[in-house]
Amino acid sequence: MSNDEKKKANHNEEKSDLKGTFVSVMILGVFLVISWIGAFTLFLSR
Amino acid sequence: MHLHKYEKIWLTFGIGALVIFLIVLGYGAFYKGTHPQSHGVTIDQNNIESNEAFKPENLGLTKVDDDKYIINIAASAFNYDLGKDEEGNVVKHIRIPKGSKVLFQATSKDVIHGFNVAGTNVNMMVEPGYISSLEVAMNKPGTYTIVCNEYCGVGHHLMYATLEVYE
């Protein structure tokens, strides 16, 4: 691999698209927080 | 170390959630005194009368103060012993004024039972050899069913009583 090619490969990794991962992580996170708040509210209100 | 912009966001979110949950847990445990309902208070399961709280005359409802009550329960297959009233009848219905603080203390003579006042936070395992206790403020009027929610044998469904919170 030439130096130029190496640079290009590194560059591609840095720009890797994590949008899908981000959205799925956030969906999971929001689901966890909502269920936790739901259970905790139930505990406090009874 | 290089972190992707999105990685920073979800790591902050995750660690933040963990910190919040731990703070709530710590507040409950150290400030509000929340503890597992059975926390190492032992009793002789074959002689529960040796403990003051579980003497036959102390079972059931006892008024301690104006709005403070204690309910002692001796669980056995398949009955919740809530003591006897003045006429000597078995108590299966307990009445408590709204807003009172009630300390539930329960133990089992035989197997594991699950003491549950349905619709409230009173829900605890009752193990032979241990005393389970939980203090709860009864703020919502209504009639609640006390059940056993831990399968304890063929008569499991016969273990019930009622608790009435009146205005």
Backbone of each chain as ProteinMPNN parsed JSONL, in Angstrom:
{"seq_chain_A": "MSNDEKKKANHNEEKSDLKGTFVSVMILGVFLVISWIGAFTLFLSR", "coords_chain_A": {"N_chain_A": [[0.852, -1.213, 0.0], [0.612, 2.138, -0.867], [1.714, 5.284, 0.504], [-0.171, 7.234, 0.071], [-2.501, 5.773, -0.378], [-2.851, 4.644, 2.112], [-3.407, 6.842, 3.696], [-5.837, 7.539, 2.618], [-7.413, 5.374, 3.327], [-7.457, 5.601, 6.143], [-8.708, 8.027, 6.379], [-11.232, 7.429, 5.402], [-12.169, 5.77, 7.444], [-12.409, 7.494, 9.592], [-14.429, 9.067, 8.734], [-16.523, 7.416, 8.943], [-19.869, 6.374, 8.654], [-22.05, 6.843, 11.189], [-24.655, 7.256, 11.668], [-26.941, 5.592, 11.572], [-26.339, 3.779, 13.635], [-26.276, 5.556, 15.739], [-28.949, 6.462, 15.817], [-30.27, 4.029, 16.452], [-29.129, 3.429, 18.951], [-30.041, 5.594, 20.434], [-32.808, 5.217, 20.286], [-33.072, 2.871, 21.774], [-32.066, 3.834, 24.213], [-33.953, 5.835, 24.899], [-36.194, 4.235, 25.164], [-35.43, 2.686, 27.41], [-35.212, 4.69, 29.387], [-37.844, 5.686, 29.454], [-39.274, 3.385, 30.3], [-38.11, 3.026, 32.804], [-38.774, 5.427, 34.136], [-41.521, 5.122, 34.086], [-41.953, 2.821, 35.725], [-40.894, 3.768, 38.118], [-42.513, 5.986, 38.679], [-44.908, 4.661, 39.091], [-44.239, 3.274, 41.404], [-43.882, 5.427, 43.183], [-46.418, 6.546, 43.211], [-48.172, 4.744, 44.342]], "CA_chain_A": [[0.0, 0.0, 0.0], [1.397, 3.381, -0.897], [1.362, 6.219, 1.57], [-1.417, 7.915, -0.316], [-3.628, 4.865, -0.17], [-3.015, 4.512, 3.564], [-4.069, 8.063, 4.148], [-7.216, 7.494, 2.151], [-8.114, 4.37, 4.132], [-7.662, 6.213, 7.443], [-9.679, 9.083, 6.204], [-12.555, 6.799, 5.263], [-12.591, 5.243, 8.735], [-12.821, 8.617, 10.419], [-15.695, 9.618, 8.263], [-17.499, 6.333, 8.884], [-21.212, 6.898, 8.901], [-22.611, 6.202, 12.388], [-25.99, 7.805, 11.873], [-27.851, 4.476, 11.874], [-25.997, 3.303, 14.977], [-26.695, 6.602, 16.68], [-30.408, 6.438, 15.964], [-30.706, 2.829, 17.178], [-28.717, 3.565, 20.347], [-30.932, 6.566, 21.076], [-34.135, 4.597, 20.448], [-32.94, 1.968, 22.918], [-31.908, 4.666, 25.399], [-35.227, 6.467, 25.227], [-37.062, 3.155, 25.645], [-35.015, 2.361, 28.782], [-35.547, 5.801, 30.284], [-39.305, 5.742, 29.608], [-39.733, 2.276, 31.147], [-37.644, 3.274, 34.169], [-39.614, 6.48, 34.708], [-42.859, 4.534, 34.271], [-41.95, 1.951, 36.904], [-40.608, 4.595, 39.293], [-43.725, 6.766, 38.947], [-45.866, 3.71, 39.653], [-43.783, 3.024, 42.777], [-44.118, 6.617, 44.011], [-47.822, 6.934, 43.285], [-49.006, 3.775, 45.059]], "C_chain_A": [[0.88, 1.252, 0.0], [0.934, 4.3, 0.235], [0.023, 6.903, 1.323], [-2.636, 7.057, -0.016], [-3.947, 4.716, 1.322], [-3.817, 5.689, 4.13], [-5.551, 8.016, 3.841], [-8.051, 6.541, 3.028], [-8.437, 4.941, 5.516], [-8.777, 7.247, 7.402], [-11.094, 8.52, 6.142], [-13.083, 6.323, 6.606], [-13.114, 6.395, 9.617], [-14.184, 9.163, 10.019], [-16.812, 8.585, 8.281], [-18.868, 6.862, 9.327], [-21.852, 6.163, 10.069], [-24.041, 6.677, 12.663], [-26.985, 6.713, 12.287], [-27.625, 3.955, 13.28], [-26.509, 4.288, 16.018], [-28.201, 6.559, 16.914], [-30.846, 5.2, 16.738], [-30.313, 2.907, 18.65], [-29.675, 4.503, 21.09], [-32.34, 6.005, 21.272], [-34.118, 3.671, 21.669], [-32.865, 2.767, 24.222], [-33.215, 5.284, 25.847], [-36.211, 5.422, 25.77], [-36.724, 2.806, 27.101], [-35.448, 3.443, 29.755], [-37.059, 5.861, 30.523], [-39.788, 4.596, 30.504], [-39.313, 2.499, 32.594], [-38.514, 4.326, 34.843], [-41.013, 5.941, 34.988], [-42.922, 3.706, 35.543], [-41.757, 2.777, 38.178], [-41.822, 5.442, 39.676], [-44.789, 5.879, 39.594], [-45.527, 3.45, 41.122], [-44.115, 4.212, 43.681], [-45.602, 6.89, 44.207], [-48.662, 5.948, 44.089], [-48.76, 3.768, 46.568]], "O_chain_A": [[1.798, 1.37, 0.812], [-0.121, 4.089, 0.833], [-0.783, 7.113, 2.229], [-3.645, 7.523, 0.513], [-5.104, 4.67, 1.739], [-4.751, 5.531, 4.916], [-6.397, 8.385, 4.655], [-9.185, 6.829, 3.41], [-9.555, 4.785, 6.007], [-9.647, 7.313, 8.271], [-12.024, 9.057, 6.743], [-14.274, 6.443, 6.894], [-14.134, 6.262, 10.293], [-14.964, 9.643, 10.841], [-17.892, 8.806, 7.732], [-18.984, 7.677, 10.242], [-22.167, 4.979, 9.952], [-24.56, 6.511, 13.768], [-27.764, 6.887, 13.223], [-28.573, 3.715, 14.028], [-27.093, 3.907, 17.032], [-28.669, 6.612, 18.051], [-31.714, 5.303, 17.605], [-31.086, 2.493, 19.513], [-30.065, 4.236, 22.227], [-32.99, 6.274, 22.283], [-35.037, 3.689, 22.488], [-33.514, 2.422, 25.209], [-33.549, 5.263, 27.031], [-36.96, 5.688, 26.71], [-37.623, 2.649, 27.927], [-35.986, 3.15, 30.823], [-37.505, 6.061, 31.653], [-40.627, 4.815, 31.378], [-40.074, 2.197, 33.513], [-38.943, 4.147, 35.983], [-41.617, 6.269, 36.009], [-43.838, 3.869, 36.349], [-42.392, 2.506, 39.198], [-42.125, 5.597, 40.859], [-45.48, 6.294, 40.524], [-46.414, 3.411, 41.975], [-44.573, 4.03, 44.809], [-46.007, 7.407, 45.249], [-49.776, 6.29, 44.486], [-49.393, 3.002, 47.293]]}, "seq_chain_B": "MHLHKYEKIWLTFGIGALVIFLIVLGYGAFYKGTHPQSHGVTIDQNNIESNEAFKPENLGLTKVDDDKYIINIAASAFNYDLGKDEEGNVVKHIRIPKGSKVLFQATSKDVIHGFNVAGTNVNMMVEPGYISSLEVAMNKPGTYTIVCNEYCGVGHHLMYATLEVYE", "coords_chain_B": {"N_chain_B": [[-6.983, 9.99, 22.142], [-9.329, 9.303, 19.667], [-12.698, 10.111, 19.395], [-15.764, 9.485, 17.863], [-18.147, 11.961, 16.952], [-20.854, 11.28, 17.418], [-20.496, 9.113, 19.074], [-19.573, 10.339, 21.38], [-21.878, 11.644, 22.185], [-23.706, 9.498, 22.758], [-22.32, 8.162, 24.743], [-22.174, 10.061, 26.767], [-24.888, 10.268, 27.335], [-25.462, 7.635, 28.207], [-23.724, 7.312, 30.441], [-24.594, 9.442, 31.963], [-27.25, 8.645, 32.497], [-26.745, 6.402, 34.075], [-25.499, 7.606, 36.288], [-27.613, 9.196, 37.266], [-29.5, 7.185, 37.943], [-28.063, 5.843, 39.935], [-27.822, 7.861, 41.86], [-30.498, 8.213, 42.604], [-30.968, 5.678, 43.669], [-29.091, 5.651, 45.786], [-30.043, 7.781, 47.34], [-32.534, 6.779, 48.084], [-31.711, 4.542, 49.568], [-29.85, 5.459, 51.572], [-30.809, 7.901, 52.595], [-33.627, 7.8, 52.711], [-33.865, 5.374, 53.865], [-34.543, 2.944, 52.674], [-34.697, -0.558, 52.361], [-34.009, -4.043, 51.672], [-36.917, -6.08, 52.086], [-36.68, -8.344, 53.662], [-34.142, -8.496, 55.766], [-32.128, -9.943, 57.138], [-33.148, -10.242, 59.758], [-33.694, -12.523, 62.143], [-35.642, -15.416, 63.215], [-37.023, -18.072, 65.164], [-38.4, -20.507, 63.296], [-39.997, -22.608, 64.145], [-40.959, -21.834, 66.496], [-42.347, -19.311, 66.63], [-43.693, -17.806, 68.411], [-41.973, -17.095, 70.352], [-40.952, -14.708, 69.724], [-41.736, -11.42, 70.521], [-43.426, -9.907, 68.781], [-44.854, -11.796, 67.383], [-46.428, -13.214, 69.087], [-49.518, -14.825, 69.863], [-51.462, -12.95, 70.817], [-50.525, -10.585, 69.848], [-50.724, -10.582, 67.159], [-51.953, -9.361, 63.999], [-53.679, -6.204, 63.785], [-52.258, -3.441, 65.479], [-52.522, -0.486, 67.284], [-50.232, 2.072, 67.446], [-49.668, 4.748, 67.67], [-51.224, 7.979, 67.067], [-51.505, 8.108, 64.175], [-50.185, 5.845, 63.528], [-49.553, 2.514, 62.899], [-49.18, -1.013, 63.536], [-48.973, -4.024, 61.81], [-48.965, -7.337, 62.391], [-48.138, -10.36, 60.945], [-48.598, -13.789, 60.775], [-47.646, -16.098, 58.639], [-48.714, -19.128, 57.181], [-48.982, -22.314, 55.604], [-52.25, -22.899, 54.825], [-52.703, -19.97, 55.276], [-53.187, -16.623, 56.441], [-52.407, -15.516, 59.452], [-54.056, -13.248, 61.269], [-54.62, -12.71, 63.821], [-57.143, -12.537, 66.489], [-60.411, -11.144, 67.031], [-62.197, -9.198, 69.616], [-64.323, -10.835, 70.237], [-63.362, -13.263, 69.762], [-63.345, -14.137, 67.181], [-61.854, -15.089, 64.094], [-59.683, -12.841, 62.489], [-60.111, -11.396, 59.359], [-60.337, -9.131, 58.034], [-59.125, -5.932, 57.909], [-59.152, -2.634, 59.179], [-58.069, 0.609, 58.46], [-57.383, 4.028, 59.145], [-57.248, 6.563, 56.625], [-54.115, 7.807, 55.464], [-52.476, 6.913, 57.456], [-49.456, 5.588, 58.869], [-48.21, 2.466, 58.286], [-46.702, -0.319, 59.674], [-45.71, -3.265, 58.412], [-45.165, -6.487, 59.538], [-43.936, -9.614, 58.948], [-43.797, -13.18, 59.107], [-42.941, -16.6, 58.355], [-44.238, -19.868, 59.059], [-43.702, -22.171, 57.813], [-43.257, -22.677, 54.681], [-42.0, -20.645, 51.919], [-43.792, -17.674, 51.487], [-45.68, -15.155, 49.717], [-46.277, -12.06, 50.618], [-48.675, -9.826, 49.768], [-50.265, -6.777, 49.334], [-52.556, -6.148, 47.253], [-52.263, -3.775, 44.665], [-50.866, -1.9, 46.029], [-47.664, -0.774, 47.318], [-46.937, -2.681, 49.071], [-45.409, -5.527, 49.166], [-43.939, -8.353, 49.677], [-41.529, -10.964, 50.126], [-42.014, -13.709, 52.24], [-40.18, -15.431, 54.398], [-39.42, -18.575, 55.952], [-37.957, -18.486, 59.154], [-37.069, -15.937, 58.99], [-37.783, -12.424, 59.529], [-39.815, -10.359, 57.741], [-40.125, -6.962, 56.946], [-41.879, -3.9, 56.382], [-42.533, -0.511, 55.972], [-45.257, 1.503, 55.24], [-47.05, 4.289, 53.937], [-50.456, 4.643, 54.065], [-52.284, 6.111, 51.877], [-54.329, 6.192, 50.049], [-57.73, 5.819, 49.963], [-59.761, 2.866, 50.105], [-60.581, -0.586, 49.363], [-58.432, -3.164, 49.764], [-57.115, -6.197, 48.525], [-55.512, -8.725, 50.275], [-53.103, -10.915, 49.33], [-51.451, -14.081, 48.657], [-48.633, -14.231, 46.858], [-46.752, -16.014, 46.111], [-46.284, -19.098, 44.988], [-47.353, -21.602, 47.137], [-48.311, -24.092, 47.611], [-51.033, -26.543, 47.465], [-53.192, -25.171, 48.579], [-52.78, -22.562, 48.078], [-54.31, -20.483, 46.862], [-56.126, -19.977, 48.791], [-55.175, -18.308, 50.651], [-55.914, -15.4, 51.75], [-56.975, -12.054, 52.585], [-58.543, -8.982, 53.634], [-57.851, -5.487, 53.369], [-58.865, -2.472, 54.54], [-58.841, 0.89, 53.738], [-59.986, 3.675, 55.174], [-61.705, 6.89, 54.961]], "CA_chain_B": [[-7.989, 9.05, 21.615], [-10.347, 10.0, 18.897], [-14.059, 9.585, 19.508], [-16.701, 10.029, 16.895], [-19.074, 12.936, 17.544], [-22.039, 10.558, 17.908], [-20.081, 8.286, 20.221], [-19.522, 11.21, 22.562], [-23.255, 11.911, 22.623], [-24.358, 8.372, 23.44], [-21.595, 7.837, 25.976], [-22.647, 11.021, 27.769], [-26.262, 9.86, 27.649], [-25.42, 6.39, 28.991], [-23.089, 7.535, 31.742], [-25.511, 10.34, 32.677], [-28.378, 7.837, 32.989], [-26.212, 5.58, 35.165], [-25.284, 8.477, 37.443], [-28.926, 9.557, 37.812], [-30.088, 6.003, 38.586], [-27.329, 5.57, 41.172], [-28.175, 8.892, 42.834], [-31.829, 7.87, 43.102], [-30.79, 4.485, 44.491], [-28.396, 6.047, 47.001], [-30.965, 8.619, 48.11], [-33.525, 5.868, 48.673], [-31.098, 3.626, 50.532], [-29.177, 6.09, 52.704], [-31.571, 9.001, 53.182], [-34.982, 7.359, 53.014], [-33.81, 4.135, 54.639], [-35.112, 1.786, 51.972], [-33.841, -1.747, 52.437], [-34.787, -5.224, 51.293], [-37.917, -6.338, 53.127], [-36.093, -9.299, 54.583], [-32.747, -8.09, 55.791], [-31.343, -10.639, 58.144], [-33.727, -10.334, 61.096], [-34.06, -13.939, 62.195], [-36.635, -15.884, 64.174], [-37.12, -19.528, 65.11], [-39.646, -20.773, 62.56], [-40.819, -23.584, 64.859], [-41.405, -21.235, 67.745], [-42.406, -17.878, 66.329], [-44.275, -17.121, 69.576], [-40.877, -16.625, 71.211], [-40.739, -13.305, 69.375], [-42.834, -10.592, 71.044], [-44.343, -9.46, 67.729], [-45.655, -12.886, 66.82], [-47.252, -13.867, 70.106], [-50.89, -14.832, 69.324], [-52.229, -11.74, 71.145], [-49.974, -9.423, 69.143], [-50.929, -10.698, 65.717], [-52.963, -8.461, 63.451], [-53.506, -4.754, 63.873], [-52.009, -2.787, 66.757], [-52.349, 0.951, 67.14], [-49.065, 2.49, 68.22], [-49.791, 6.178, 67.893], [-52.4, 8.503, 66.382], [-51.64, 7.588, 62.812], [-49.155, 4.819, 63.35], [-50.062, 1.184, 63.198], [-48.339, -2.165, 63.203], [-49.73, -5.231, 61.487], [-48.109, -8.524, 62.454], [-48.758, -11.448, 60.188], [-47.946, -15.094, 60.807], [-48.091, -16.823, 57.452], [-48.47, -20.567, 57.161], [-49.782, -22.936, 54.552], [-52.484, -21.85, 53.832], [-53.445, -18.98, 56.045], [-52.524, -15.464, 57.042], [-52.958, -15.357, 60.789], [-54.109, -11.831, 61.642], [-55.117, -12.653, 65.185], [-58.575, -12.686, 66.741], [-61.029, -9.942, 67.583], [-62.599, -9.323, 71.028], [-65.264, -11.957, 70.412], [-62.671, -14.52, 69.494], [-63.438, -14.542, 65.787], [-60.631, -14.918, 63.305], [-59.697, -11.575, 61.733], [-59.76, -11.492, 57.938], [-60.577, -7.816, 57.47], [-58.478, -4.937, 58.756], [-59.515, -1.269, 58.78], [-57.056, 1.605, 58.834], [-57.739, 5.344, 58.614], [-56.417, 7.083, 55.537], [-52.979, 8.643, 55.82], [-51.659, 6.382, 58.543], [-48.244, 4.842, 58.523], [-48.404, 1.1, 58.749], [-45.526, -1.181, 59.602], [-46.074, -4.667, 58.233], [-44.116, -7.432, 59.934], [-44.453, -10.939, 58.625], [-42.883, -14.318, 59.088], [-43.599, -17.832, 57.918], [-43.982, -21.025, 59.916], [-43.324, -23.337, 57.014], [-42.576, -22.451, 53.401], [-41.946, -19.244, 51.493], [-45.034, -17.082, 51.013], [-45.491, -13.816, 49.16], [-47.297, -11.178, 51.192], [-48.932, -8.736, 48.828], [-51.514, -6.032, 49.406], [-52.672, -5.859, 45.819], [-52.5, -2.395, 44.297], [-50.001, -1.012, 46.811], [-46.256, -1.185, 47.282], [-46.68, -3.718, 50.066], [-45.185, -6.748, 48.413], [-42.669, -8.889, 50.186], [-41.35, -12.389, 50.331], [-42.032, -14.064, 53.655], [-39.398, -16.663, 54.445], [-39.318, -19.193, 57.281], [-36.692, -18.178, 59.813], [-36.747, -14.508, 58.867], [-38.888, -11.487, 59.652], [-39.83, -9.347, 56.677], [-40.884, -5.798, 57.396], [-41.988, -2.808, 55.424], [-43.432, 0.544, 56.453], [-45.891, 2.156, 54.095], [-48.123, 5.23, 54.263], [-51.677, 4.29, 53.335], [-52.886, 7.403, 51.55], [-55.459, 6.075, 49.118], [-58.814, 5.021, 50.515], [-60.22, 1.769, 49.257], [-60.455, -1.911, 49.947], [-57.38, -3.892, 49.062], [-57.062, -7.621, 48.819], [-54.199, -9.243, 50.659], [-52.973, -12.241, 48.733], [-50.15, -14.721, 48.666], [-48.243, -14.245, 45.449], [-45.645, -16.953, 45.908], [-46.991, -20.391, 45.06], [-46.892, -22.264, 48.351], [-48.904, -25.415, 47.746], [-52.364, -26.705, 46.878], [-54.171, -24.214, 49.103], [-52.211, -21.224, 47.851], [-55.339, -19.494, 46.535], [-57.002, -19.737, 49.951], [-54.518, -17.334, 51.532], [-56.246, -14.016, 51.436], [-57.681, -11.251, 53.59], [-58.736, -7.658, 53.033], [-57.392, -4.325, 54.114], [-59.678, -1.328, 54.126], [-58.352, 2.211, 54.131], [-61.17, 4.535, 55.142], [-61.461, 8.35, 55.084]], "C_chain_B": [[-9.051, 9.832, 20.84], [-11.718, 9.335, 19.067], [-14.931, 10.262, 18.46], [-17.671, 10.953, 17.63], [-20.298, 12.235, 18.159], [-21.704, 9.705, 19.125], [-20.057, 9.106, 21.5], [-20.925, 11.445, 23.111], [-23.831, 10.705, 23.354], [-23.615, 7.928, 24.683], [-22.029, 8.776, 27.102], [-24.034, 10.627, 28.261], [-26.263, 8.638, 28.576], [-24.85, 6.609, 30.378], [-23.976, 8.444, 32.601], [-26.675, 9.557, 33.284], [-27.925, 7.002, 34.181], [-26.054, 6.406, 36.438], [-26.626, 8.837, 38.093], [-29.545, 8.376, 38.554], [-29.394, 5.724, 39.92], [-27.639, 6.598, 42.259], [-29.545, 8.576, 43.45], [-31.742, 6.674, 44.055], [-30.152, 4.837, 45.84], [-29.275, 6.879, 47.916], [-31.985, 7.739, 48.826], [-32.911, 5.042, 49.791], [-30.574, 4.358, 51.766], [-29.976, 7.208, 53.364], [-32.961, 8.539, 53.593], [-35.019, 6.014, 53.741], [-34.463, 2.929, 53.979], [-34.149, 0.597, 52.096], [-34.656, -2.94, 51.962], [-35.73, -5.588, 52.432], [-37.443, -7.38, 54.124], [-34.606, -8.984, 54.618], [-32.034, -8.655, 57.01], [-31.872, -10.632, 59.551], [-34.273, -11.746, 61.235], [-35.041, -14.244, 63.312], [-36.635, -17.41, 64.081], [-38.455, -19.899, 64.463], [-40.564, -21.768, 63.266], [-41.383, -23.028, 66.153], [-41.497, -19.724, 67.577], [-42.999, -17.089, 67.496], [-43.19, -16.581, 70.508], [-40.533, -15.168, 70.886], [-41.978, -12.512, 69.785], [-43.879, -10.272, 69.969], [-45.27, -10.563, 67.247], [-46.327, -13.751, 67.885], [-48.7, -13.788, 69.616], [-51.658, -13.54, 69.602], [-51.716, -10.502, 70.416], [-50.149, -9.49, 67.627], [-52.024, -9.747, 65.262], [-52.627, -7.01, 63.722], [-53.263, -4.27, 65.303], [-51.818, -1.303, 66.5], [-51.205, 1.401, 68.033], [-49.201, 3.947, 68.629], [-51.003, 6.644, 67.083], [-52.552, 8.005, 64.949], [-50.516, 6.615, 62.506], [-49.692, 3.466, 63.782], [-49.009, 0.13, 62.893], [-49.283, -3.318, 62.863], [-48.739, -6.394, 61.489], [-48.824, -9.69, 61.796], [-47.94, -12.726, 60.35], [-48.484, -15.889, 59.627], [-47.777, -18.298, 57.616], [-49.318, -21.148, 56.054], [-51.103, -23.396, 55.167], [-53.329, -20.776, 54.489], [-52.567, -17.798, 56.443], [-53.163, -15.282, 58.397], [-52.869, -13.89, 61.188], [-54.728, -11.677, 63.025], [-56.626, -12.828, 65.28], [-59.134, -11.397, 67.305], [-61.514, -10.207, 69.016], [-63.521, -10.514, 71.26], [-64.621, -13.299, 70.098], [-62.789, -15.007, 68.07], [-62.12, -14.254, 65.057], [-60.724, -13.642, 62.463], [-59.266, -11.819, 60.291], [-59.941, -10.137, 57.253], [-60.006, -6.775, 58.431], [-58.835, -3.548, 58.249], [-58.495, -0.29, 59.334], [-57.499, 2.96, 58.313], [-56.729, 5.802, 57.57], [-55.266, 7.922, 56.081], [-52.105, 8.074, 56.923], [-50.45, 5.628, 57.996], [-48.373, 3.455, 59.127], [-47.112, 0.307, 58.572], [-45.997, -2.627, 59.51], [-44.892, -5.524, 58.661], [-44.653, -8.836, 59.715], [-43.372, -11.995, 58.745], [-43.669, -15.571, 58.719], [-43.249, -18.97, 58.852], [-43.464, -22.208, 59.104], [-42.543, -23.003, 55.74], [-42.544, -20.955, 53.065], [-43.314, -18.803, 50.993], [-44.723, -15.704, 50.443], [-46.601, -12.914, 49.657], [-47.483, -9.958, 50.301], [-50.286, -8.096, 49.107], [-51.716, -5.486, 47.994], [-53.004, -4.401, 45.548], [-51.7, -1.392, 45.116], [-48.555, -1.489, 46.673], [-45.943, -2.275, 48.291], [-46.605, -5.062, 49.346], [-43.869, -7.317, 48.887], [-42.691, -10.393, 50.323], [-41.369, -12.648, 51.828], [-41.351, -15.424, 53.764], [-39.39, -17.249, 55.842], [-37.957, -18.869, 57.886], [-36.309, -16.708, 59.764], [-37.998, -13.654, 59.083], [-38.76, -10.474, 58.531], [-40.623, -8.166, 57.182], [-40.816, -4.67, 56.38], [-42.95, -1.776, 55.98], [-43.948, 1.343, 55.268], [-46.942, 3.14, 54.603], [-49.327, 4.888, 53.399], [-52.462, 5.564, 53.035], [-54.116, 7.325, 50.662], [-56.543, 5.208, 49.723], [-59.241, 3.925, 49.542], [-60.079, 0.455, 49.99], [-59.467, -2.714, 49.111], [-57.398, -5.362, 49.475], [-55.625, -8.001, 49.183], [-54.112, -10.654, 50.099], [-51.58, -12.819, 48.994], [-49.746, -14.821, 47.195], [-47.012, -15.103, 45.175], [-46.261, -18.333, 46.074], [-46.458, -21.238, 46.204], [-47.5, -23.642, 48.557], [-50.333, -25.422, 47.253], [-53.382, -25.68, 47.37], [-53.733, -22.767, 48.936], [-53.277, -20.144, 47.646], [-56.264, -19.198, 47.72], [-56.409, -18.707, 50.903], [-54.891, -15.931, 51.11], [-56.961, -13.362, 52.614], [-57.917, -9.898, 52.928], [-58.268, -6.566, 53.982], [-58.174, -3.127, 53.602], [-59.045, -0.039, 54.637], [-59.537, 3.157, 54.016], [-60.812, 5.99, 55.409], [-61.62, 8.821, 56.532]], "O_chain_B": [[-9.578, 10.85, 21.29], [-11.853, 8.124, 18.896], [-14.827, 11.465, 18.219], [-17.972, 10.736, 18.803], [-20.717, 12.556, 19.271], [-22.489, 9.584, 20.065], [-20.464, 8.638, 22.563], [-21.143, 11.449, 24.322], [-24.385, 10.85, 24.445], [-24.225, 7.368, 25.594], [-22.227, 8.349, 28.24], [-24.31, 10.652, 29.461], [-26.964, 8.609, 29.587], [-25.415, 6.152, 31.372], [-24.095, 8.245, 33.81], [-27.044, 9.774, 34.438], [-28.637, 6.903, 35.181], [-26.427, 5.968, 37.526], [-26.761, 8.791, 39.315], [-30.055, 8.537, 39.663], [-30.049, 5.409, 40.914], [-27.712, 6.254, 43.439], [-29.723, 8.664, 44.665], [-32.368, 6.667, 45.114], [-30.605, 4.387, 46.892], [-29.254, 6.7, 49.134], [-32.264, 7.922, 50.011], [-33.523, 4.864, 50.844], [-30.826, 3.925, 52.89], [-29.837, 7.441, 54.565], [-33.422, 8.846, 54.692], [-36.08, 5.569, 54.179], [-34.886, 1.997, 54.662], [-32.936, 0.75, 51.95], [-35.88, -2.848, 51.861], [-35.389, -5.426, 53.604], [-37.773, -7.303, 55.307], [-33.896, -9.177, 53.631], [-31.424, -7.93, 57.796], [-31.138, -10.977, 60.477], [-35.206, -12.127, 60.528], [-35.244, -13.445, 64.226], [-36.287, -17.973, 63.043], [-39.516, -19.631, 65.026], [-41.77, -21.779, 63.022], [-42.187, -23.677, 66.822], [-40.829, -18.96, 68.274], [-42.84, -15.871, 67.577], [-43.453, -15.719, 71.347], [-39.896, -14.483, 71.686], [-43.106, -12.871, 69.45], [-45.08, -10.357, 70.225], [-46.362, -10.283, 66.752], [-46.742, -14.878, 67.613], [-49.082, -12.787, 69.012], [-52.415, -13.072, 68.751], [-52.401, -9.481, 70.373], [-49.767, -8.568, 66.906], [-52.907, -9.376, 66.036], [-51.464, -6.633, 63.867], [-53.985, -4.65, 66.225], [-51.058, -0.904, 65.618], [-51.209, 1.141, 69.236], [-48.897, 4.332, 69.758], [-51.718, 5.835, 66.492], [-53.621, 7.532, 64.564], [-49.978, 6.566, 61.4], [-50.213, 3.304, 64.886], [-48.084, 0.347, 62.11], [-50.273, -3.546, 63.558], [-47.8, -6.429, 60.694], [-49.992, -9.956, 62.078], [-46.737, -12.74, 60.092], [-49.644, -16.303, 59.624], [-46.719, -18.674, 58.121], [-50.282, -20.519, 55.616], [-51.049, -24.278, 56.023], [-54.537, -20.699, 54.267], [-51.382, -17.947, 56.74], [-54.339, -14.929, 58.487], [-51.786, -13.352, 61.415], [-55.292, -10.633, 63.35], [-57.296, -13.205, 64.319], [-58.428, -10.644, 67.976], [-61.284, -11.282, 69.569], [-63.511, -11.126, 72.328], [-65.271, -14.342, 70.164], [-62.398, -16.131, 67.754], [-61.396, -13.309, 65.372], [-61.735, -13.401, 61.802], [-58.198, -12.375, 60.033], [-59.728, -10.008, 56.048], [-60.358, -6.741, 59.61], [-58.826, -3.3, 57.044], [-58.112, -0.349, 60.502], [-57.947, 3.061, 57.171], [-55.542, 5.479, 57.624], [-55.435, 8.661, 57.051], [-51.1, 8.681, 57.291], [-50.426, 5.126, 56.872], [-48.614, 3.298, 60.324], [-46.518, 0.266, 57.494], [-46.616, -3.144, 60.44], [-43.765, -5.319, 58.211], [-45.706, -9.195, 60.24], [-42.192, -11.734, 58.514], [-44.899, -15.591, 58.768], [-42.137, -19.05, 59.374], [-42.86, -23.131, 59.651], [-41.313, -23.045, 55.73], [-43.007, -20.121, 53.842], [-43.926, -19.483, 50.168], [-43.641, -15.158, 50.659], [-47.733, -12.988, 49.18], [-46.563, -9.163, 50.11], [-51.316, -8.769, 49.119], [-51.112, -4.486, 47.607], [-53.933, -3.854, 46.144], [-51.831, -0.182, 44.929], [-48.272, -2.479, 45.998], [-44.808, -2.746, 48.363], [-47.624, -5.643, 48.972], [-42.803, -6.814, 48.533], [-43.723, -11.005, 50.598], [-40.795, -11.878, 52.598], [-41.87, -16.434, 53.288], [-39.357, -16.506, 56.822], [-36.93, -18.966, 57.213], [-35.351, -16.282, 60.408], [-39.12, -14.102, 58.85], [-37.731, -9.815, 58.385], [-41.683, -8.342, 57.782], [-39.846, -4.515, 55.638], [-44.053, -2.114, 56.41], [-43.185, 1.795, 54.415], [-47.64, 2.864, 55.579], [-49.239, 4.847, 52.171], [-53.227, 6.031, 53.879], [-54.861, 8.298, 50.542], [-56.336, 4.021, 49.974], [-59.097, 4.052, 48.326], [-59.532, 0.39, 51.091], [-59.654, -2.91, 47.911], [-57.664, -5.703, 50.628], [-54.669, -7.646, 48.493], [-54.971, -11.49, 50.379], [-50.675, -12.138, 49.478], [-50.451, -15.431, 46.391], [-46.33, -14.946, 44.162], [-46.705, -18.697, 47.163], [-45.27, -21.558, 46.25], [-47.234, -24.293, 49.568], [-50.806, -24.435, 46.689], [-54.33, -25.355, 46.655], [-54.264, -21.865, 49.584], [-53.168, -19.039, 48.178], [-57.085, -18.282, 47.661], [-57.067, -18.283, 51.854], [-54.265, -15.345, 50.227], [-57.475, -14.034, 53.509], [-57.527, -9.696, 51.778], [-58.288, -6.707, 55.204], [-58.158, -2.807, 52.413], [-58.754, 0.095, 55.826], [-60.037, 3.417, 52.922], [-59.773, 6.296, 55.994], [-61.454, 10.007, 56.818]]}, "name": "protein", "num_of_chains": 2, "seq": "MSNDEKKKANHNEEKSDLKGTFVSVMILGVFLVISWIGAFTLFLSRMHLHKYEKIWLTFGIGALVIFLIVLGYGAFYKGTHPQSHGVTIDQNNIESNEAFKPENLGLTKVDDDKYIINIAASAFNYDLGKDEEGNVVKHIRIPKGSKVLFQATSKDVIHGFNVAGTNVNMMVEPGYISSLEVAMNKPGTYTIVCNEYCGVGHHLMYATLEVYE"}
